[in-house]
Amino acid sequence: MVFDVCGKIAGHAWRRQPPGPAELAFEQFPDPLSPKPGERAERREQLDALSVAIGELTERQREVFVAIALNEIPIDVLAVQLATNRNAIYKNLFDARRNLRARMAAAGHPVGEED
């Protein structure tokens, strides 16, 4: 009964004063997928902390991490470029990730353990 009354009132208001084209413009509706202002600030803090943590890695760890994780260079190619083997690259990458996780957790931004 209450829903019927609400529906009739809404229909009546719609017939008396329908929304204009400006009120129905999709550009005015918020994007449900866009991050909220608080999420943007938190993401910025996380990226700043990650940037500091990457800067604190050893030169070789930073070189390997940036090449593989950020620039998506295959491990075999990187091994040839750095005149080393896959195992050494894996070890540097493992150490870099472990150090980054520890530094991010210390900065208040814990990261999952999945690799």
C-alpha positions in Angstrom: 0.0 0.0 0.0 2.8 2.4 1.0 4.7 1.6 -2.2 1.7 2.2 -4.4 1.2 5.6 -2.9 4.9 6.5 -3.3 4.8 5.3 -6.9 1.7 7.4 -7.7 3.1 10.5 -6.1 6.4 10.1 -8.0 4.5 9.5 -11.2 2.3 12.5 -10.6 5.4 14.8 -9.9 7.0 13.4 -13.1 4.0 14.3 -15.2 3.6 17.8 -13.8 7.3 18.8 -14.1 9.4 16.3 -16.1 13.1 16.8 -15.9 14.8 18.8 -18.7 17.6 17.6 -20.9 20.2 19.3 -18.6 18.9 17.3 -15.6 19.2 14.1 -17.6 22.8 14.7 -18.9 25.0 11.8 -18.0 28.0 14.0 -17.6 26.5 15.4 -14.4 26.2 12.0 -12.7 29.3 10.9 -10.7 31.4 8.1 -12.1 30.9 5.1 -9.8 34.3 3.7 -10.8 36.3 6.9 -10.1 38.2 6.9 -6.8 36.8 8.9 -3.9 38.9 11.9 -2.7 40.1 9.9 0.4 41.1 7.0 -1.8 43.1 9.3 -4.1 44.9 10.8 -1.1 45.7 7.3 0.3 46.9 6.1 -3.1 49.2 9.1 -3.4 50.6 8.4 0.1 51.2 4.8 -0.9 52.9 5.8 -4.1 55.1 8.3 -2.3 56.1 5.6 0.3 56.8 3.2 -2.5 59.0 5.7 -4.3 61.0 6.3 -1.1 61.3 2.5 -0.5 62.5 1.9 -4.1 65.1 4.7 -3.6 66.4 2.9 -0.5 67.1 -0.4 -2.4 70.6 -1.3 -3.4 71.5 -0.1 -6.8 71.4 -3.6 -8.3 68.1 -4.4 -6.6 66.6 -1.2 -7.9 67.9 -1.8 -11.4 66.4 -5.3 -11.4 63.1 -4.4 -9.8 62.5 -1.4 -12.1 63.4 -3.4 -15.2 61.2 -6.4 -14.4 58.3 -5.1 -12.4 57.9 -1.6 -14.0 59.3 -1.9 -17.5 58.3 -5.6 -17.9 61.6 -6.7 -19.4 61.8 -10.5 -19.5 64.2 -12.0 -17.0 66.3 -13.8 -19.7 66.8 -10.5 -21.6 67.8 -8.7 -18.4 70.2 -11.5 -17.5 71.9 -11.0 -20.9 72.0 -7.2 -20.5 73.5 -7.4 -17.1 75.9 -10.2 -18.0 74.6 -12.5 -15.3 72.3 -15.5 -15.0 68.6 -16.0 -14.2 69.3 -17.2 -10.7 71.1 -14.0 -9.8 68.3 -11.9 -11.2 65.7 -13.9 -9.3 67.7 -13.5 -6.1 67.9 -9.7 -6.6 64.2 -9.5 -7.4 63.3 -11.6 -4.3 65.4 -9.4 -2.0 64.0 -6.2 -3.5 60.4 -7.4 -3.0 61.1 -8.5 0.5 62.7 -5.1 1.3 59.9 -3.2 -0.3 57.3 -5.1 1.6 59.1 -4.5 4.9 59.5 -0.8 4.2 55.9 -0.4 3.1 54.7 -2.1 6.2 57.0 0.1 8.4 55.5 3.2 6.6 52.0 2.0 7.5 51.1 0.5 4.1 51.2 -3.3 4.5 51.4 -5.3 1.2 50.2 -8.8 0.6 52.6 -11.7 0.5 51.6 -13.1 -3.0 54.3 -13.2 -5.6 
